[in-house]
């Protein structure tokens, strides 16, 4: 079995099973897994991507993403497609490193959602393609085996559970990749809609994602910003209701 296939399945296992997937991903980051080459480097660069401290007291984009996946994990049961939700949470800000700028003394990342959509496709499609250069990378990755080798006669739990996102060849389904990329594309729309920003595009968004699912991701994103108070949670629930209401009456 290709090392890449093992990686993607183990990532999926921890995203779907762990109460706090951030513990796993932080451990692997410390071990250097995300320095193994593309596309894993797309994740580690989040650590070097600073954010506006006014809106992100938690610090860099990696810290934020770890909080978002933990928020999403606590709400998996609310999702009709939890695997799409969890992978979208992991990749939602993957476009920030290449779009982050200083403008008028402020840190901004305009269009990171649009850039992130394309990068999410590249990230996930990588695990379905095998060529010579990637075979070489498999050798590098194998030296950083994600989990200890199982005892003879045993099978790692993440290899036993394939989930609905894999086809019969254990490759990621294109439908899944597309859904995740579209969630990444539209994860900022809740803010744009409730604030009546001119960049809101409800009509196109409604054609590409489920309202309840994108609202759930947006709430997890909004709550991944430092200390989460009960007041903040209640406010985001109100924002979700307002967002869905405005989208449903939109013509």
C-alpha positions in Angstrom: 0.0 0.0 0.0 1.4 3.4 -1.0 2.6 5.6 1.9 0.3 8.4 0.8 -2.7 6.2 1.1 -1.8 5.4 4.7 -1.3 9.0 5.5 -4.6 10.2 4.1 -6.5 7.3 5.9 -4.8 8.0 9.2 -5.6 11.7 8.9 -9.2 10.8 8.3 -9.3 8.4 11.2 -8.1 11.1 13.7 -10.3 13.8 12.2 -13.3 11.5 12.6 -12.6 9.7 15.8 -10.6 12.1 18.1 -12.3 14.4 20.6 -9.4 16.9 19.9 -7.7 16.1 16.6 -5.4 19.0 17.2 -3.4 16.8 19.7 -2.6 14.4 16.9 -1.8 17.1 14.3 0.4 19.1 16.7 2.3 15.9 17.6 3.0 15.2 13.9 4.0 18.8 13.3 6.6 18.5 16.0 7.9 15.2 14.5 8.4 17.0 11.2 5.9 15.1 9.1 4.6 18.3 7.5 8.1 19.2 6.2 8.1 16.0 4.1 7.1 17.8 0.9 4.1 18.9 -1.1 1.2 19.0 -0.2 1.9 18.5 3.5 4.0 21.7 3.4 0.8 23.6 2.7 -0.2 22.9 6.2 3.1 23.7 8.0 3.2 27.1 6.3 0.1 28.0 8.3 2.5 28.1 11.3 4.4 31.0 9.7 1.2 32.9 8.7 0.4 35.6 11.1 -3.2 37.0 11.5 -4.7 40.2 12.7 -4.4 40.0 16.5 -7.6 42.1 16.8 -9.7 39.2 15.3 -7.3 36.3 16.0 -5.9 36.5 19.6 -4.9 32.8 19.2 -2.0 33.8 17.0 -0.9 32.3 13.8 -3.0 30.4 11.3 -1.9 27.0 12.4 -3.1 27.7 16.0 -6.4 28.9 14.5 -6.8 25.8 12.3 -6.2 23.5 15.3 -8.9 25.3 17.3 -11.3 25.1 14.3 -10.8 21.3 13.8 -11.4 20.8 17.6 -14.6 22.9 17.3 -15.7 20.9 14.3 -15.0 17.6 16.1 -17.3 18.7 18.9 -20.0 19.2 16.3 -19.5 16.3 14.0 -22.9 14.8 15.0 -24.6 18.0 13.8 -23.3 17.5 10.3 -25.0 15.5 7.6 -21.5 14.9 6.0 -19.1 14.9 8.9 -16.0 13.8 6.9 -16.6 16.8 4.5 -16.9 19.1 7.5 -13.8 17.8 9.2 -11.6 18.0 6.1 -13.0 21.4 5.3 -12.1 22.6 8.8 -8.5 21.3 8.3 -8.1 23.0 4.9 -10.3 26.0 5.2 -7.5 28.6 5.5 -5.0 26.8 3.3 -5.1 29.8 1.0 -3.9 32.3 3.6 -0.1 31.8 3.4 0.0 32.9 -0.2 -2.5 35.8 0.2 -1.5 37.3 3.5 -0.3 40.9 3.2 0.2 44.0 5.3 -2.2 46.8 4.1 -2.3 50.1 5.8 -0.7 48.6 8.9 -3.2 45.7 9.1 -2.7 42.0 8.3 -5.2 41.0 5.6 -5.7 37.8 3.5 -8.0 38.9 0.7 -9.3 36.1 -1.5 -7.8 33.4 0.6 -11.1 31.5 0.2 -10.9 31.5 -3.6 -7.2 30.5 -3.6 -7.9 27.9 -0.9 -10.5 26.2 -3.1 -7.9 25.5 -5.7 -5.3 24.4 -3.2 -7.7 22.1 -1.4 -8.2 20.3 -4.7 -4.5 20.0 -5.3 -3.9 18.8 -1.7 -6.5 16.0 -1.9 -5.9 15.0 -5.5 -2.2 14.5 -4.7 -3.1 11.4 -2.7 -4.8 9.8 -5.7 -1.9 10.3 -8.2 1.2 8.1 -8.4 4.3 9.1 -10.4 8.1 8.7 -10.1 8.7 11.9 -8.1 5.9 10.9 -5.7 7.3 7.4 -5.4 10.5 9.0 -4.2 8.6 11.1 -1.7 6.9 7.9 -0.4 10.4 6.7 0.6 10.9 9.9 2.6 7.5 9.6 4.2 8.1 6.0 5.1 10.9 7.1 7.3 8.4 9.1 9.3 5.7 6.4 9.6 2.8 8.2 11.2 1.9 5.3 13.5 4.1 2.6 14.9 4.0 -0.6 12.8 1.2 -2.9 14.0 2.0 -6.2 15.8 2.0 -9.2 13.5 -1.5 -10.3 12.8 -3.0 -7.0 13.8 -4.2 -4.2 11.6 -4.0 -0.5 12.5 -7.5 0.8 13.2 -7.3 3.5 10.6 -6.7 0.9 7.9 -9.8 -1.0 8.9 -12.1 1.9 8.6 -12.1 3.4 5.1 -15.2 5.5 5.4 -17.4 6.8 2.6 -14.8 9.1 1.1 -12.8 6.3 -0.6 -13.7 4.4 -3.7 -13.1 0.6 -4.3 -9.4 1.4 -5.1 -9.1 3.3 -1.8 -8.7 6.5 -3.6 -10.5 9.7 -2.6 -13.8 10.1 -4.4 -13.9 13.1 -6.7 -17.3 14.0 -5.3 -15.7 14.3 -1.8 -12.8 16.4 -3.1 -15.2 18.7 -4.8 -17.4 19.1 -1.8 -14.5 19.9 0.5 -13.1 22.5 -2.0 -16.4 24.2 -2.3 -16.8 24.4 1.5 -13.3 26.0 1.6 -14.5 28.4 -1.1 -17.6 29.6 0.7 -16.5 29.5 4.4 -16.3 33.3 4.6 -19.8 33.9 3.2 -21.6 33.9 6.5 -19.7 37.0 7.6 -20.3 38.6 4.2 -24.0 37.9 4.2 -24.8 39.0 7.7 -22.7 42.1 7.3 -24.3 42.8 3.8 -20.8 43.0 2.2 -20.8 43.5 -1.6 -18.7 40.3 -2.0 -21.6 38.1 -0.8 -22.8 35.8 -3.6 -25.7 33.8 -2.1 -27.0 32.6 -5.4 -23.8 30.8 -6.4 -23.1 29.6 -2.9 -26.5 27.9 -2.6 -25.8 26.0 -5.8 -22.5 24.7 -4.6 -22.9 23.9 -0.9 -25.6 23.0 1.7 -26.6 26.0 3.7 -26.6 24.2 7.0 -23.2 22.6 6.4 -21.5 25.9 5.4 -23.1 27.6 8.4 -21.7 24.9 10.7 -18.2 25.3 9.2 -18.4 29.1 9.5 -19.4 28.8 13.2 -16.5 26.5 13.9 -14.2 29.0 12.2 -15.6 32.0 14.1 -15.2 30.2 17.4 -11.6 29.2 16.7 -10.2 32.5 18.0 -8.8 32.1 21.5 -10.9 31.8 24.6 -14.5 30.7 23.7 -17.1 32.2 26.1 -20.7 31.2 26.4 -21.6 34.7 25.1 -19.5 34.1 22.0 -21.1 30.8 21.3 -24.6 32.2 21.7 -23.7 35.1 19.4 -22.5 32.8 16.7 -25.6 30.7 17.0 -27.6 33.9 16.4 -25.4 34.6 13.4 -26.0 31.2 11.9 -29.8 31.7 12.2 -29.6 35.1 10.6 -27.4 33.8 7.8 -29.7 30.9 7.0 -32.7 33.2 7.1 -31.2 35.8 4.8 -30.0 33.1 2.4 -33.4 31.4 2.2 -35.3 34.6 1.4 -32.7 35.7 -1.1 -33.9 36.1 -4.6 
